[in-house]
Amino acid sequence: MCLGVPGRVISIDGMIAIVDFWGVKKQVRLDVIDEPVEPGDYLLNHVGYAIRRIPADDIAETLAMYDELLGDVRGDLMAADVQGELAASAGAPPAPRTSDV
């Protein structure tokens, strides 16, 4: 299964956006997104590519879902994987998996 991660656009330079994912800032390509993107917009990122701009009406619900997903990861391997990816991007140690505790 593949998981897209939402993030807020900080800046744009050509086809590259700097996007904030819960404090982790990463470059995201804008080549495949089919609508204009501006700083302050939220994107759904998959493997370094923006695949969709998240409509303003959906942002709160989408972020709430991910906040829940990123909460307590014990017993939730998908949440542990997402936290591990974010931690690796930020250089922090990943949260322990259920099998590690």
N, CA, C and O atoms as a printed pandas DataFrame, in Angstrom:
     atom_number atom_name residue_name chain_id  residue_number  x_coord  y_coord  z_coord
0              1         N          MET        A               1    0.847   -1.177    0.000
1              2        CA          MET        A               1    0.000    0.000    0.000
2              3         C          MET        A               1    0.888    1.235    0.000
3              4         O          MET        A               1    1.952    1.243    0.618
4              5         N          CYS        A               2    0.454    2.262   -0.685
5              6        CA          CYS        A               2    1.171    3.524   -0.732
6              7         C          CYS        A               2    0.387    4.560    0.064
7              8         O          CYS        A               2   -0.843    4.542    0.099
8              9         N          LEU        A               3    1.120    5.454    0.696
9             10        CA          LEU        A               3    0.491    6.459    1.528
10            11         C          LEU        A               3    0.975    7.835    1.097
11            12         O          LEU        A               3    2.180    8.083    1.044
12            13         N          GLY        A               4    0.042    8.730    0.788
13            14        CA          GLY        A               4    0.383   10.119    0.526
14            15         C          GLY        A               4    0.336   10.878    1.838
15            16         O          GLY        A               4   -0.478   10.578    2.711
16            17         N          VAL        A               5    1.210   11.860    1.974
17            18        CA          VAL        A               5    1.292   12.616    3.213
18            19         C          VAL        A               5    0.992   14.086    2.916
19            20         O          VAL        A               5    1.574   14.664    1.999
20            21         N          PRO        A               6    0.083   14.694    3.691
21            22        CA          PRO        A               6   -0.239   16.105    3.462
22            23         C          PRO        A               6    0.814   17.017    4.064
23            24         O          PRO        A               6    1.405   16.716    5.101
24            25         N          GLY        A               7    1.037   18.136    3.393
25            26        CA          GLY        A               7    1.966   19.142    3.890
26            27         C          GLY        A               7    1.591   20.510    3.361
27            28         O          GLY        A               7    0.878   20.636    2.366
28            29         N          ARG        A               8    2.093   21.554    4.056
29            30        CA          ARG        A               8    1.782   22.938    3.676
30            31         C          ARG        A               8    2.943   23.527    2.889
31            32         O          ARG        A               8    4.096   23.445    3.311
32            33         N          VAL        A               9    2.629   24.121    1.743
33            34        CA          VAL        A               9    3.632   24.724    0.875
34            35         C          VAL        A               9    4.186   25.983    1.541
35            36         O          VAL        A               9    3.439   26.881    1.931
36            37         N          ILE        A              10    5.512   26.024    1.661
37            38        CA          ILE        A              10    6.207   27.177    2.226
38            39         C          ILE        A              10    6.626   28.141    1.113
39            40         O          ILE        A              10    6.398   29.347    1.201
40            41         N          SER        A              11    7.239   27.588    0.073
41            42        CA          SER        A              11    7.703   28.410   -1.041
42            43         C          SER        A              11    7.743   27.565   -2.303
43            44         O          SER        A              11    7.710   26.335   -2.254
44            45         N          ILE        A              12    7.815   28.255   -3.431
45            46        CA          ILE        A              12    7.857   27.576   -4.736
46            47         C          ILE        A              12    8.940   28.231   -5.579
47            48         O          ILE        A              12    9.051   29.456   -5.634
48            49         N          ASP        A              13    9.746   27.382   -6.244
49            50        CA          ASP        A              13   10.761   27.845   -7.185
50            51         C          ASP        A              13   10.641   26.966   -8.419
51            52         O          ASP        A              13   11.154   25.848   -8.447
52            53         N          GLY        A              14    9.959   27.478   -9.443
53            54        CA          GLY        A              14    9.733   26.690  -10.646
54            55         C          GLY        A              14    8.826   25.516  -10.355
55            56         O          GLY        A              14    7.679   25.685   -9.940
56            57         N          MET        A              15    9.359   24.309  -10.579
57            58        CA          MET        A              15    8.578   23.088  -10.365
58            59         C          MET        A              15    8.930   22.393   -9.043
59            60         O          MET        A              15    8.613   21.221   -8.842
60            61         N          ILE        A              16    9.591   23.136   -8.148
61            62        CA          ILE        A              16    9.956   22.589   -6.836
62            63         C          ILE        A              16    9.294   23.427   -5.746
63            64         O          ILE        A              16    9.400   24.654   -5.746
64            65         N          ALA        A              17    8.622   22.768   -4.831
65            66        CA          ALA        A              17    8.035   23.447   -3.666
66            67         C          ALA        A              17    8.765   22.972   -2.421
67            68         O          ALA        A              17    9.148   21.807   -2.316
68            69         N          ILE        A              18    8.950   23.884   -1.484
69            70        CA          ILE        A              18    9.401   23.507   -0.148
70            71         C          ILE        A              18    8.125   23.338    0.668
71            72         O          ILE        A              18    7.323   24.265    0.779
72            73         N          VAL        A              19    7.943   22.148    1.238
73            74        CA          VAL        A              19    6.700   21.795    1.914
74            75         C          VAL        A              19    7.013   21.385    3.350
75            76         O          VAL        A              19    7.980   20.670    3.612
76            77         N          ASP        A              20    6.180   21.849    4.266
77            78        CA          ASP        A              20    6.336   21.550    5.690
78            79         C          ASP        A              20    5.415   20.395    6.062
79            80         O          ASP        A              20    4.194   20.487    5.934
80            81         N          PHE        A              21    6.028   19.300    6.529
81            82        CA          PHE        A              21    5.300   18.128    7.005
82            83         C          PHE        A              21    5.545   18.009    8.507
83            84         O          PHE        A              21    6.518   17.382    8.925
84            85         N          TRP        A              22    4.684   18.598    9.313
85            86        CA          TRP        A              22    4.796   18.547   10.777
86            87         C          TRP        A              22    6.189   18.955   11.245
87            88         O          TRP        A              22    6.787   18.302   12.100
88            89         N          GLY        A              23    6.698   20.047   10.670
89            90        CA          GLY        A              23    7.999   20.560   11.073
90            91         C          GLY        A              23    9.166   20.050   10.247
91            92         O          GLY        A              23   10.274   20.574   10.360
92            93         N          VAL        A              24    8.941   19.043    9.423
93            94        CA          VAL        A              24    9.975   18.531    8.532
94            95         C          VAL        A              24    9.765   19.198    7.179
95            96         O          VAL        A              24    8.713   19.044    6.558
96            97         N          LYS        A              25   10.779   19.944    6.725
97            98        CA          LYS        A              25   10.664   20.635    5.441
98            99         C          LYS        A              25   11.401   19.838    4.372
99           100         O          LYS        A              25   12.570   19.483    4.526
100          101         N          LYS        A              26   10.677   19.567    3.278
101          102        CA          LYS        A              26   11.237   18.778    2.188
102          103         C          LYS        A              26   10.889   19.407    0.851
103          104         O          LYS        A              26    9.905   20.137    0.723
104          105         N          GLN        A              27   11.725   19.105   -0.149
105          106        CA          GLN        A              27   11.421   19.512   -1.518
106          107         C          GLN        A              27   10.422   18.530   -2.112
107          108         O          GLN        A              27   10.530   17.318   -1.925
108          109         N          VAL        A              28    9.445   19.077   -2.834
109          110        CA          VAL        A              28    8.431   18.264   -3.502
110          111         C          VAL        A              28    8.307   18.756   -4.934
111          112         O          VAL        A              28    8.203   19.957   -5.185
112          113         N          ARG        A              29    8.320   17.822   -5.863
113          114        CA          ARG        A              29    8.175   18.164   -7.284
114          115         C          ARG        A              29    6.718   18.474   -7.589
115          116         O          ARG        A              29    5.810   17.865   -7.022
116          117         N          LEU        A              30    6.504   19.425   -8.488
117          118        CA          LEU        A              30    5.153   19.830   -8.878
118          119         C          LEU        A              30    4.814   19.407  -10.307
119          120         O          LEU        A              30    3.834   19.890  -10.874
120          121         N          ASP        A              31    5.594   18.531  -10.886
121          122        CA          ASP        A              31    5.420   18.134  -12.283
122          123         C          ASP        A              31    4.084   17.481  -12.595
123          124         O          ASP        A              31    3.532   17.704  -13.672
124          125         N          VAL        A              32    3.553   16.683  -11.684
125          126        CA          VAL        A              32    2.367   15.892  -12.023
126          127         C          VAL        A              32    1.062   16.472  -11.489
127          128         O          VAL        A              32   -0.011   15.974  -11.829
128          129         N          ILE        A              33    1.128   17.485  -10.682
129          130        CA          ILE        A              33   -0.103   18.075  -10.152
130          131         C          ILE        A              33   -0.784   18.867  -11.274
131          132         O          ILE        A              33   -0.117   19.533  -12.065
132          133         N          ASP        A              34   -2.107   18.786  -11.334
133          134        CA          ASP        A              34   -2.805   19.374  -12.480
134          135         C          ASP        A              34   -3.534   20.677  -12.162
135          136         O          ASP        A              34   -4.416   21.094  -12.913
136          137         N          GLU        A              35   -3.171   21.321  -11.051
137          138        CA          GLU        A              35   -3.778   22.605  -10.739
138          139         C          GLU        A              35   -2.742   23.518  -10.101
139          140         O          GLU        A              35   -1.769   23.033   -9.522
140          141         N          PRO        A              36   -2.932   24.821  -10.195
141          142        CA          PRO        A              36   -1.952   25.755   -9.637
142          143         C          PRO        A              36   -1.810   25.595   -8.124
143          144         O          PRO        A              36   -2.771   25.293   -7.416
144          145         N          VAL        A              37   -0.587   25.806   -7.657
145          146        CA          VAL        A              37   -0.268   25.698   -6.237
146          147         C          VAL        A              37    0.418   26.989   -5.808
147          148         O          VAL        A              37    1.252   27.536   -6.530
148          149         N          GLU        A              38    0.050   27.466   -4.613
149          150        CA          GLU        A              38    0.642   28.689   -4.077
150          151         C          GLU        A              38    1.102   28.429   -2.648
151          152         O          GLU        A              38    0.601   27.516   -1.991
152          153         N          PRO        A              39    2.062   29.234   -2.157
153          154        CA          PRO        A              39    2.431   29.109   -0.747
154          155         C          PRO        A              39    1.191   29.226    0.140
155          156         O          PRO        A              39    0.322   30.067   -0.087
156          157         N          GLY        A              40    1.132   28.363    1.151
157          158        CA          GLY        A              40   -0.024   28.303    2.039
158          159         C          GLY        A              40   -0.986   27.194    1.679
159          160         O          GLY        A              40   -1.769   26.758    2.523
160          161         N          ASP        A              41   -0.944   26.721    0.426
161          162        CA          ASP        A              41   -1.776   25.591    0.021
162          163         C          ASP        A              41   -1.268   24.317    0.673
163          164         O          ASP        A              41   -0.102   24.228    1.057
164          165         N          TYR        A              42   -2.142   23.337    0.793
165          166        CA          TYR        A              42   -1.761   22.010    1.268
166          167         C          TYR        A              42   -1.762   21.054    0.099
167          168         O          TYR        A              42   -2.653   21.084   -0.750
168          169         N          LEU        A              43   -0.741   20.194    0.066
169          170        CA          LEU        A              43   -0.583   19.200   -0.989
170          171         C          LEU        A              43   -0.607   17.813   -0.392
171          172         O          LEU        A              43   -0.328   17.619    0.791
172          173         N          LEU        A              44   -0.943   16.858   -1.226
173          174        CA          LEU        A              44   -0.768   15.460   -0.879
174          175         C          LEU        A              44    0.491   15.009   -1.609
175          176         O          LEU        A              44    0.545   15.034   -2.838
176          177         N          ASN        A              45    1.496   14.601   -0.853
177          178        CA          ASN        A              45    2.792   14.226   -1.384
178          179         C          ASN        A              45    2.928   12.706   -1.419
179          180         O          ASN        A              45    2.567   12.016   -0.465
180          181         N          HIS        A              46    3.443   12.209   -2.510
181          182        CA          HIS        A              46    3.753   10.782   -2.599
182          183         C          HIS        A              46    5.121   10.649   -3.253
183          184         O          HIS        A              46    5.319   11.091   -4.384
184          185         N          VAL        A              47    6.057   10.043   -2.545
185          186        CA          VAL        A              47    7.440    9.828   -2.978
186          187         C          VAL        A              47    8.070   11.061   -3.634
187          188         O          VAL        A              47    8.726   10.956   -4.671
188          189         N          GLY        A              48    7.865   12.206   -3.029
189          190        CA          GLY        A              48    8.514   13.421   -3.504
190          191         C          GLY        A              48    7.772   14.183   -4.583
191          192         O          GLY        A              48    8.279   15.183   -5.090
192          193         N          TYR        A              49    6.579   13.731   -4.945
193          194        CA          TYR        A              49    5.772   14.406   -5.958
194          195         C          TYR        A              49    4.430   14.823   -5.371
195          196         O          TYR        A              49    3.771   14.043   -4.682
196          197         N          ALA        A              50    4.037   16.050   -5.650
197          198        CA          ALA        A              50    2.702   16.502   -5.274
198          199         C          ALA        A              50    1.723   15.836   -6.230
199          200         O          ALA        A              50    1.820   16.000   -7.447
200          201         N          ILE        A              51    0.781   15.085   -5.673
201          202        CA          ILE        A              51   -0.171   14.389   -6.538
202          203         C          ILE        A              51   -1.546   15.040   -6.510
203          204         O          ILE        A              51   -2.407   14.733   -7.336
204          205         N          ARG        A              52   -1.747   15.951   -5.545
205          206        CA          ARG        A              52   -3.067   16.589   -5.445
206          207         C          ARG        A              52   -2.981   17.780   -4.507
207          208         O          ARG        A              52   -2.316   17.715   -3.473
208          209         N          ARG        A              53   -3.645   18.857   -4.861
209          210        CA          ARG        A              53   -3.808   19.970   -3.926
210          211         C          ARG        A              53   -5.034   19.647   -3.090
211          212         O          ARG        A              53   -6.085   19.297   -3.626
212          213         N          ILE        A              54   -4.897   19.765   -1.778
213          214        CA          ILE        A              54   -6.016   19.452   -0.890
214          215         C          ILE        A              54   -6.919   20.672   -0.823
215          216         O          ILE        A              54   -6.457   21.751   -0.452
216          217         N          PRO        A              55   -8.200   20.533   -1.173
217          218        CA          PRO        A              55   -9.118   21.670   -1.114
218          219         C          PRO        A              55   -9.192   22.258    0.299
219          220         O          PRO        A              55   -9.125   21.526    1.287
220          221         N          ALA        A              56   -9.328   23.565    0.384
221          222        CA          ALA        A              56   -9.369   24.262    1.674
222          223         C          ALA        A              56  -10.432   23.670    2.599
223          224         O          ALA        A              56  -10.221   23.584    3.808
224          225         N          ASP        A              57  -11.563   23.264    2.043
225          226        CA          ASP        A              57  -12.640   22.688    2.856
226          227         C          ASP        A              57  -12.265   21.338    3.478
227          228         O          ASP        A              57  -12.889   20.913    4.450
228          229         N          ASP        A              58  -11.253   20.664    2.926
229          230        CA          ASP        A              58  -10.868   19.329    3.395
230          231         C          ASP        A              58   -9.641   19.328    4.301
231          232         O          ASP        A              58   -9.312   18.294    4.883
232          233         N          ILE        A              59   -8.962   20.459    4.432
233          234        CA          ILE        A              59   -7.680   20.481    5.143
234          235         C          ILE        A              59   -7.837   20.074    6.603
235          236         O          ILE        A              59   -7.105   19.204    7.075
236          237         N          ALA        A              60   -8.769   20.679    7.326
237          238        CA          ALA        A              60   -8.919   20.395    8.761
238          239         C          ALA        A              60   -9.194   18.913    8.993
239          240         O          ALA        A              60   -8.588   18.305    9.875
240          241         N          GLU        A              61  -10.083   18.335    8.226
241          242        CA          GLU        A              61  -10.421   16.919    8.389
242          243         C          GLU        A              61   -9.233   16.027    8.041
243          244         O          GLU        A              61   -8.968   15.046    8.735
244          245         N          THR        A              62   -8.522   16.364    6.974
245          246        CA          THR        A              62   -7.364   15.576    6.560
246          247         C          THR        A              62   -6.273   15.620    7.620
247          248         O          THR        A              62   -5.711   14.584    7.978
248          249         N          LEU        A              63   -5.968   16.826    8.131
249          250        CA          LEU        A              63   -4.921   16.948    9.147
250          251         C          LEU        A              63   -5.319   16.257   10.446
251          252         O          LEU        A              63   -4.475   15.660   11.113
252          253         N          ALA        A              64   -6.576   16.331   10.805
253          254        CA          ALA        A              64   -7.049   15.657   12.022
254          255         C          ALA        A              64   -6.861   14.145   11.898
255          256         O          ALA        A              64   -6.465   13.482   12.857
256          257         N          MET        A              65   -7.145   13.609   10.718
257          258        CA          MET        A              65   -6.971   12.180   10.497
258          259         C          MET        A              65   -5.499   11.792   10.641
259          260         O          MET        A              65   -5.188   10.775   11.262
260          261         N          TYR        A              66   -4.601   12.583   10.082
261          262        CA          TYR        A              66   -3.181   12.279   10.191
262          263         C          TYR        A              66   -2.669   12.494   11.605
263          264         O          TYR        A              66   -1.800   11.746   12.054
264          265         N          ASP        A              67   -3.176   13.486   12.318
265          266        CA          ASP        A              67   -2.792   13.671   13.718
266          267         C          ASP        A              67   -3.155   12.434   14.530
267          268         O          ASP        A              67   -2.385   11.994   15.385
268          269         N          GLU        A              68   -4.324   11.880   14.259
269          270        CA          GLU        A              68   -4.736   10.647   14.941
270          271         C          GLU        A              68   -3.811    9.500   14.555
271          272         O          GLU        A              68   -3.391    8.716   15.406
272          273         N          LEU        A              69   -3.502    9.410   13.279
273          274        CA          LEU        A              69   -2.621    8.367   12.783
274          275         C          LEU        A              69   -1.236    8.477   13.404
275          276         O          LEU        A              69   -0.599    7.462   13.687
276          277         N          LEU        A              70   -0.765    9.701   13.616
277          278        CA          LEU        A              70    0.583    9.909   14.141
278          279         C          LEU        A              70    0.627    9.950   15.660
279          280         O          LEU        A              70    1.682   10.222   16.234
280          281         N          GLY        A              71   -0.476    9.690   16.315
281          282        CA          GLY        A              71   -0.524    9.683   17.776
282          283         C          GLY        A              71    0.227    8.493   18.335
283          284         O          GLY        A              71    1.373    8.250   17.956
284          285         N          ASP        A              72   -0.379    7.773   19.200
285          286        CA          ASP        A              72    0.218    6.616   19.843
286          287         C          ASP        A              72    0.370    5.494   18.816
287          288         O          ASP        A              72   -0.625    4.965   18.320
288          289         N          VAL        A              73    1.617    5.131   18.496
289          290        CA          VAL        A              73    1.860    4.152   17.443
290          291         C          VAL        A              73    1.929    2.724   17.953
291          292         O          VAL        A              73    2.041    1.796   17.152
292          293         N          ARG        A              74    1.865    2.523   19.243
293          294        CA          ARG        A              74    1.947    1.155   19.759
294          295         C          ARG        A              74    0.767    0.335   19.227
295          296         O          ARG        A              74   -0.395    0.692   19.418
296          297         N          GLY        A              75    1.089   -0.744   18.572
297          298        CA          GLY        A              75    0.059   -1.614   18.034
298          299         C          GLY        A              75   -0.428   -1.212   16.654
299          300         O          GLY        A              75   -1.293   -1.884   16.093
300          301         N          ASP        A              76    0.103   -0.131   16.091
301          302        CA          ASP        A              76   -0.339    0.344   14.788
302          303         C          ASP        A              76    0.877    0.460   13.876
303          304         O          ASP        A              76    1.583    1.469   13.892
304          305         N          LEU        A              77    1.115   -0.580   13.083
305          306        CA          LEU        A              77    2.308   -0.616   12.244
306          307         C          LEU        A              77    2.306    0.472   11.181
307          308         O          LEU        A              77    3.368    0.997   10.844
308          309         N          MET        A              78    1.144    0.824   10.647
309          310        CA          MET        A              78    1.088    1.876    9.640
310          311         C          MET        A              78    1.508    3.216   10.248
311          312         O          MET        A              78    2.292    3.951    9.648
312          313         N          ALA        A              79    0.991    3.532   11.432
313          314        CA          ALA        A              79    1.367    4.770   12.109
314          315         C          ALA        A              79    2.853    4.768   12.436
315          316         O          ALA        A              79    3.518    5.795   12.302
316          317         N          ALA        A              80    3.375    3.633   12.859
317          318        CA          ALA        A              80    4.801    3.539   13.162
318          319         C          ALA        A              80    5.635    3.785   11.911
319          320         O          ALA        A              80    6.673    4.442   11.982
320          321         N          ASP        A              81    5.193    3.266   10.761
321          322        CA          ASP        A              81    5.914    3.498    9.512
322          323         C          ASP        A              81    5.922    4.974    9.145
323          324         O          ASP        A              81    6.959    5.509    8.752
324          325         N          VAL        A              82    4.772    5.640    9.269
325          326        CA          VAL        A              82    4.694    7.067    8.948
326          327         C          VAL        A              82    5.597    7.850    9.889
327          328         O          VAL        A              82    6.356    8.708    9.438
328          329         N          GLN        A              83    5.533    7.575   11.182
329          330        CA          GLN        A              83    6.396    8.276   12.139
330          331         C          GLN        A              83    7.859    7.983   11.847
331          332         O          GLN        A              83    8.703    8.870   11.973
332          333         N          GLY        A              84    8.166    6.778   11.468
333          334        CA          GLY        A              84    9.539    6.439   11.118
334          335         C          GLY        A              84   10.043    7.235    9.935
335          336         O          GLY        A              84   11.181    7.703    9.939
336          337         N          GLU        A              85    9.207    7.393    8.920
337          338        CA          GLU        A              85    9.588    8.191    7.752
338          339         C          GLU        A              85    9.814    9.650    8.122
339          340         O          GLU        A              85   10.789   10.260    7.683
340          341         N          LEU        A              86    8.912   10.214    8.934
341          342        CA          LEU        A              86    9.075   11.600    9.356
342          343         C          LEU        A              86   10.325   11.766   10.216
343          344         O          LEU        A              86   11.063   12.739   10.060
344          345         N          ALA        A              87   10.561   10.830   11.111
345          346        CA          ALA        A              87   11.736   10.901   11.980
346          347         C          ALA        A              87   13.014   10.787   11.161
347          348         O          ALA        A              87   13.982   11.504   11.415
348          349         N          ALA        A              88   13.022    9.888   10.181
349          350        CA          ALA        A              88   14.208    9.723    9.341
350          351         C          ALA        A              88   14.497   10.995    8.557
351          352         O          ALA        A              88   15.656   11.370    8.379
352          353         N          SER        A              89   13.453   11.652    8.094
353          354        CA          SER        A              89   13.624   12.894    7.349
354          355         C          SER        A              89   14.188   13.994    8.227
355          356         O          SER        A              89   14.942   14.846    7.759
356          357         N          ALA        A              90   13.822   13.975    9.496
357          358        CA          ALA        A              90   14.272   15.012   10.425
358          359         C          ALA        A              90   15.559   14.626   11.140
359          360         O          ALA        A              90   16.125   15.444   11.866
360          361         N          GLY        A              91   16.032   13.395   10.950
361          362        CA          GLY        A              91   17.236   12.943   11.615
362          363         C          GLY        A              91   17.011   12.500   13.052
363          364         O          GLY        A              91   17.971   12.347   13.807
364          365         N          ALA        A              92   15.763   12.294   13.442
365          366        CA          ALA        A              92   15.449   11.850   14.801
366          367         C          ALA        A              92   15.250   10.346   14.802
367          368         O          ALA        A              92   14.936    9.767   13.763
368          369         N          PRO        A              93   15.426    9.702   15.951
369          370        CA          PRO        A              93   15.172    8.259   15.993
370          371         C          PRO        A              93   13.686    7.973   15.846
371          372         O          PRO        A              93   12.866    8.717   16.384
372          373         N          PRO        A              94   13.318    6.914   15.131
373          374        CA          PRO        A              94   11.907    6.584   14.960
374          375         C          PRO        A              94   11.294    6.085   16.259
375          376         O          PRO        A              94   11.992    5.595   17.147
376          377         N          ALA        A              95    9.982    6.220   16.352
377          378        CA          ALA        A              95    9.262    5.683   17.501
378          379         C          ALA        A              95    9.371    4.178   17.492
379          380         O          ALA        A              95    9.424    3.581   16.417
380          381         N          PRO        A              96    9.408    3.531   18.666
381          382        CA          PRO        A              96    9.520    2.071   18.687
382          383         C          PRO        A              96    8.261    1.410   18.148
383          384         O          PRO        A              96    7.146    1.875   18.384
384          385         N          ARG        A              97    8.456    0.325   17.424
385          386        CA          ARG        A              97    7.331   -0.458   16.926
386          387         C          ARG        A              97    6.862   -1.386   18.028
387          388         O          ARG        A              97    7.560   -1.606   19.018
388          389         N          THR        A              98    5.697   -1.913   17.843
389          390        CA          THR        A              98    5.128   -2.846   18.828
390          391         C          THR        A              98    6.092   -4.006   19.076
391          392         O          THR        A              98    6.274   -4.439   20.214
392          393         N          SER        A              99    6.696   -4.494   18.018
393          394        CA          SER        A              99    7.608   -5.622   18.156
394          395         C          SER        A              99    8.895   -5.238   18.878
395          396         O          SER        A              99    9.627   -6.112   19.341
396          397         N          ASP        A             100    9.182   -3.920   18.982
397          398        CA          ASP        A             100   10.386   -3.443   19.630
398          399         C          ASP        A             100   10.192   -3.183   21.125
399          400         O          ASP        A             100   11.174   -3.029   21.851
400          401         N          VAL        A             101    8.938   -3.130   21.598
401          402        CA          VAL        A             101    8.673   -2.824   23.002
402          403         C          VAL        A             101    8.246   -4.044   23.772
403          404         O          VAL        A             101    7.984   -3.956   24.972
